[in-house]
Every structure is written in C-alpha cells, then in structure tokens.
Amino acid sequence: MIGAGWAGLTAALAVARAGLPVHLIEAATTPGGRARSLTLDDVPLDNGQHILVGACHATLAQMRSVGAAPEHCLQALPFGLRLFAPGQPLPALALEPRAPHLPGLALSLWRALPGQPLGSRFRAVLGAGRMLRHPPRNDVSVQEWLEHHRQPPALVHALWEPLCLAIMNTPLRQASACIFQHVLAEALNRGADTARLLIPTRPLGALFPEPAIAELRARGGAVELGRRITRIEPSEGAGYRLHDRRGAHSNARAVILATAPSATARLLPDTPELRATRQAVHQMGARSICTVYLRYARALSLPPLQGLLDQHGQWLIPRALAGAPHWLAVVISAADDQPARTPDTRWREVALALRATFPDLGPPLHGHAICERRATLDARVGIDRIRPSSTTAWSGLYLAGDYLTPGLPSTLEAAVRSGLESAHKLLENLP
Ligand SMILES: Cc1cc2nc3c(=O)[nH]c(=O)nc-3n(C[C@H](O)[C@H](O)[C@H](O)COP(=O)(O)OP(=O)(O)OC[C@H]3O[C@@H](n4cnc5c(N)ncnc54)[C@H](O)[C@@H]3O)c2cc1C
C-alpha cells in the first residue's frame, strides 16, 4: 500500500481486517495526507480546516470502526448558513436551521430573499426545488445550470457561489453541475441527519489516521512513515518491487497506489498497457485551498461557522471547538484564482477584511497562511466521464484516492469510498 491518506488507510484497514499481511508506506512523517494534523506556535491545528456533513456515511463509519466516535470527535450543527458582507452588521443571507426537507428549504430561501420582487422569489424557490430533485440531463457548468433554473443573481452571489466553492473548490463557471447536484441532493434532500454540518472538535489526525495506524500495527501490519517510493516495477516472479529514494526496495504481492493524481502519474510505469490510465490520471487537474489561522489575545466567542461574502476567504470557523479558543480559521477555496501572495500578506489581508466585517474582533496577535496547492481535484464539467478506474491493466496494481469516486468532489468521503472499493477489488482478485 503506498500512501497513508484517508484512502490508503481505509484500504489498508480493509485488507488487514480480511486477514492479509499489509505493508503501508507513506512519504510524510505524519499520516493523513491532505487531511492531517500539524502544530503551529505549539498549538495543535490542521493542514486545513475540514468540515463534513451527515451524508458522509462511509467516513463516519470508518471513524467509528477505529474507535473515534463521531459523537465525540465532531460537533454536529443543524444545516443553516449565515453569510456576512464587510461593513454590514446583519447577514447578507441567512438560511436558518430548519428541517432540510423541500418545504423547509423553500421557506428558508423565500425568507432569505427579502429585497427581491415577489415573482423572482417565487421562481427562485421553484427552481431550487427542481434543482434538488432532478439531476441535469447533460453536464453543464453550475453557472449555466443556475441560470436555467432562474436563480436570481443576488441569490447566486450570496448562496450558490459560496456553496459551490465550499463543496467543489471549483468556480461556478467551470464546476460540474452533475456533481454539485448530486452532493446537494444527497446532503439536503434526505432529511435532517444527512444535512447536519459536522465540525471536528479534535485535530484531524485523531479522527482517523492515528487510530487507523494503531489498529494496523496491532494487527501485525508494517507501517513505514517517512519513506518515499520512487518506482514500481513488476518483480520477476509475481507481484511488484517498490523502490524508494534511498535505493532500498520492498516486494509486494499486490499494490494499491493511494497517492494524489500528481504523484500517481509519476509513479505509474510508462508502459503501453498503462498509458490510458496514466493519461486519465494526468487529466484530473488540481485546485488549491488556503487556510488562514489567526491568533487573538483573548478567547473568542463566535458562532461555530459563518460565511464571508466579498472577502479574501469564504468561511470563518473559530477553533474553540477544537480546543484552541484564541484561534480562528478562514478558508479560502479555489485560491489559485486569486493573485499570488506571500503567506504573510495573505493572513494580514484576511485579518483586515475580518475587522471590517466583525469590528469587535480587533487585530490578531499573529497569523499563518497554509496553502495546499493541490488540495482537491478540479471538479470541472465532464470530469466524471474521464476519471480513471481503480483497476489497471496490470493485474494486482490498483489505484485509490479521492479523485476516483464518480459523482463526488474531492472529499474525505470520496477518499474513503475509493479506499474501500480498491481493497474490495484486490481481495476479490487475489489468486
Ligand atoms: C486545505 C484543505 C481543505 C479541505 N477541506 C475539506 C473538507 O472540508 N471536507 C472534505 O471532506 N474534504 C476536504 N478536503 C479534501 C480532503 O482532505 C481530501 O479529499 C482527502 O484528504 C484526500 O485523501 P486521499 O487519501 O485520496 O489523498 P492524500 O490525502 O493526498 O493521500 C495520499 C498520500 O500519499 C502520500 N504519498 C504521495 N507520494 C508518495 C510516495 N511517492 N511514496 C509514499 N507516499 C506517498 C502522501 O504523502 C499522502 O499522505 C480538503 C483538503 C485540503 C487540502
């Protein structure tokens, strides 16, 4: 198994639980990949603020299976959103928490559009109802899809655009309407439980990666952190030989390559049989996310999640829930669309804009900006048609990762589902 992100760890656990010996090799010294813990100024934080929803069934089940009960590790909030623009004390848009079935949502939307003419409010609510129930026939951009369903520009700006960035990490004009609709329908149209927003109350490592590694080791698996694989080749008998950058190698009967697309494209051998898979992996594309962490002199008392309109980031999450009451996180999705900045400039800009929106905050003592250049897949129109499969032309060589799960953007849920699928295929096909 190569890669101890959430996909690789899920696959490794499934194989180990089936009674097979597992050897998990991870390049970084910390497990978790793009959802891992880190320490800043001696405070445990994460490489990026993560939020789940109740519809992430596979992820929640994996957490539970390693003893990280979601009830203890995640704060559940009924679905609701409040988005604030600079200089306005009242939210520019408020979707109040209510049972997220269609009538409840329709009422929320109706109330969220107080300044709009009646006809436009009516069309928006009807259109939103259709959007939740009917997937687009052909994939188009989210922008076109919203126009088709007559969503007024004010609602697009204040609700759909921030939601699209949060879910897809891809701007409206490029994002796939099929994937967006699928997520909205799964999360918002299946009842209050699936629509809940779940905010981690512990560092990400404790939610799954660390207990998963502990279980793998307890089951006799070998876990090597800090070892980077540089080449995979078929071994003379059966199976594969994995070479690392120090010149050492390991043998494996079968391999699950659970690395992000950029690393996968480098590691897949350049042979005619694997060419189609390599090309598909190459075409995945990536988008960045920056998380700005700000530290304040006093403990902050803020709601657990607030939306930011017309600012440098989209969501504000105080870290008090995760045990760091002087800290808050601001998420900047699709950050590659913004001009390049140094981390220092970035956190200062975010802090300044926040003060304009929430004057009581005052200036922070310090800040950090962590930018993950390849945070997620580019969830653009048509991406589902060209995703690679988890099986390859080489028997015993499988792929796993968040970019493989059709219908989903890059999320922990997509990673976990893909890990389960690859492990299942490996177990099914073992000689
Ligand atoms: C800032 C940020 C915010 C996010 N927010 C959310 C969110 O709110 N909700 C949500 O659900 N998802 C979110 N995501 C997405 C989520 O984190 C990813 O979809 C998920 O973690 C991907 O897991 P993975 O196992 O597929 O890949 P990865 O996590 O990339 O795992 C691949 C692993 O392979 C290792 N590796 C790579 N090359 C080698 C090599 N040569 N040898 C050995 N090991 C190697 C890497 O070090 C890594 O650990 C966010 C991501 C980021 C970066």
The ligand as an SDF file (V2000), in Angstrom:
LIG
                    3D

 53 58  0  0  0  0  0  0  0  0999 V2000
   -6.9670   22.6440    2.8460 C   0  0  0  0  0  0  0  0  0  0  0  0
   -7.9150   21.5190    2.5460 C   0  0  0  0  0  0  0  0  0  0  0  0
   -9.2330   21.5930    2.9700 C   0  0  0  0  0  0  0  0  0  0  0  0
  -10.1120   20.5490    2.6940 C   0  0  0  0  0  0  0  0  0  0  0  0
  -11.3750   20.6060    3.1860 N   0  0  0  0  0  0  0  0  0  0  0  0
  -12.1660   19.5170    3.0950 C   0  0  0  0  0  0  0  0  0  0  0  0
  -13.4100   19.4850    3.7800 C   0  0  0  0  0  0  0  0  0  0  0  0
  -13.8120   20.4500    4.4320 O   0  0  0  0  0  0  0  0  0  0  0  0
  -14.1570   18.3440    3.6960 N   0  0  0  0  0  0  0  0  0  0  0  0
  -13.7340   17.2460    2.9890 C   0  0  0  0  0  0  0  0  0  0  0  0
  -14.4240   16.2180    3.0080 O   0  0  0  0  0  0  0  0  0  0  0  0
  -12.5530   17.2690    2.3200 N   0  0  0  0  0  0  0  0  0  0  0  0
  -11.7690   18.3620    2.3580 C   0  0  0  0  0  0  0  0  0  0  0  0
  -10.5550   18.3760    1.7280 N   0  0  0  0  0  0  0  0  0  0  0  0
  -10.2100   17.2670    0.8330 C   0  0  0  0  0  0  0  0  0  0  0  0
   -9.6920   16.0520    1.5820 C   0  0  0  0  0  0  0  0  0  0  0  0
   -8.6990   16.4110    2.5060 O   0  0  0  0  0  0  0  0  0  0  0  0
   -9.0660   15.1080    0.5350 C   0  0  0  0  0  0  0  0  0  0  0  0
  -10.0630   14.8000   -0.4140 O   0  0  0  0  0  0  0  0  0  0  0  0
   -8.5690   13.7930    1.1350 C   0  0  0  0  0  0  0  0  0  0  0  0
   -7.7840   14.0230    2.2710 O   0  0  0  0  0  0  0  0  0  0  0  0
   -7.7530   13.0490    0.0780 C   0  0  0  0  0  0  0  0  0  0  0  0
   -7.3210   11.8160    0.6120 O   0  0  0  0  0  0  0  0  0  0  0  0
   -6.5220   10.7650   -0.2810 P   0  0  0  0  0  0  0  0  0  0  0  0
   -6.1630    9.6560    0.6100 O   0  0  0  0  0  0  0  0  0  0  0  0
   -7.2820   10.4910   -1.5140 O   0  0  0  0  0  0  0  0  0  0  0  0
   -5.2020   11.5310   -0.7740 O   0  0  0  0  0  0  0  0  0  0  0  0
   -3.9980   12.1590    0.0500 P   0  0  0  0  0  0  0  0  0  0  0  0
   -4.5170   12.7150    1.3300 O   0  0  0  0  0  0  0  0  0  0  0  0
   -3.2850   13.0960   -0.8600 O   0  0  0  0  0  0  0  0  0  0  0  0
   -3.0740   10.9180    0.4140 O   0  0  0  0  0  0  0  0  0  0  0  0
   -2.0120   10.4970   -0.3970 C   0  0  0  0  0  0  0  0  0  0  0  0
   -0.8440   10.1210    0.4910 C   0  0  0  0  0  0  0  0  0  0  0  0
    0.1820    9.5610   -0.3330 O   0  0  0  0  0  0  0  0  0  0  0  0
    1.4250   10.0040    0.1470 C   0  0  0  0  0  0  0  0  0  0  0  0
    2.4040    9.8930   -0.9410 N   0  0  0  0  0  0  0  0  0  0  0  0
    2.4710   10.6410   -2.0800 C   0  0  0  0  0  0  0  0  0  0  0  0
    3.5110   10.2310   -2.8310 N   0  0  0  0  0  0  0  0  0  0  0  0
    4.0880    9.2050   -2.1890 C   0  0  0  0  0  0  0  0  0  0  0  0
    5.2040    8.3680   -2.4860 C   0  0  0  0  0  0  0  0  0  0  0  0
    5.9070    8.5360   -3.6040 N   0  0  0  0  0  0  0  0  0  0  0  0
    5.5370    7.3860   -1.6040 N   0  0  0  0  0  0  0  0  0  0  0  0
    4.8110    7.2110   -0.4610 C   0  0  0  0  0  0  0  0  0  0  0  0
    3.7530    8.0010   -0.1230 N   0  0  0  0  0  0  0  0  0  0  0  0
    3.3930    8.9730   -0.9780 C   0  0  0  0  0  0  0  0  0  0  0  0
    1.1520   11.4560    0.5580 C   0  0  0  0  0  0  0  0  0  0  0  0
    2.1510   11.9480    1.4280 O   0  0  0  0  0  0  0  0  0  0  0  0
   -0.2120   11.3190    1.1930 C   0  0  0  0  0  0  0  0  0  0  0  0
   -0.1300   11.0590    2.5720 O   0  0  0  0  0  0  0  0  0  0  0  0
   -9.6640   19.4270    1.9520 C   0  0  0  0  0  0  0  0  0  0  0  0
   -8.3430   19.3570    1.5180 C   0  0  0  0  0  0  0  0  0  0  0  0
   -7.4750   20.3800    1.8180 C   0  0  0  0  0  0  0  0  0  0  0  0
   -6.0340   20.2660    1.3750 C   0  0  0  0  0  0  0  0  0  0  0  0
  1  2  1  0
  2  3  1  0
  2 52  2  0
  3  4  2  0
  4  5  1  0
  4 50  1  0
  5  6  2  0
  6  7  1  0
  6 13  1  0
  7  8  2  0
  7  9  1  0
  9 10  1  0
 10 11  2  0
 10 12  1  0
 12 13  2  0
 13 14  1  0
 14 15  1  0
 14 50  1  0
 15 16  1  0
 16 17  1  0
 16 18  1  0
 18 19  1  0
 18 20  1  0
 20 21  1  0
 20 22  1  0
 22 23  1  0
 23 24  1  0
 24 25  2  0
 24 26  1  0
 24 27  1  0
 27 28  1  0
 28 29  2  0
 28 30  1  0
 28 31  1  0
 31 32  1  0
 32 33  1  0
 33 34  1  0
 33 48  1  0
 34 35  1  0
 35 36  1  0
 35 46  1  0
 36 37  1  0
 36 45  1  0
 37 38  2  0
 38 39  1  0
 39 40  1  0
 39 45  2  0
 40 41  1  0
 40 42  2  0
 42 43  1  0
 43 44  2  0
 44 45  1  0
 46 47  1  0
 46 48  1  0
 48 49  1  0
 50 51  2  0
 51 52  1  0
 52 53  1  0
M  END
$$$$
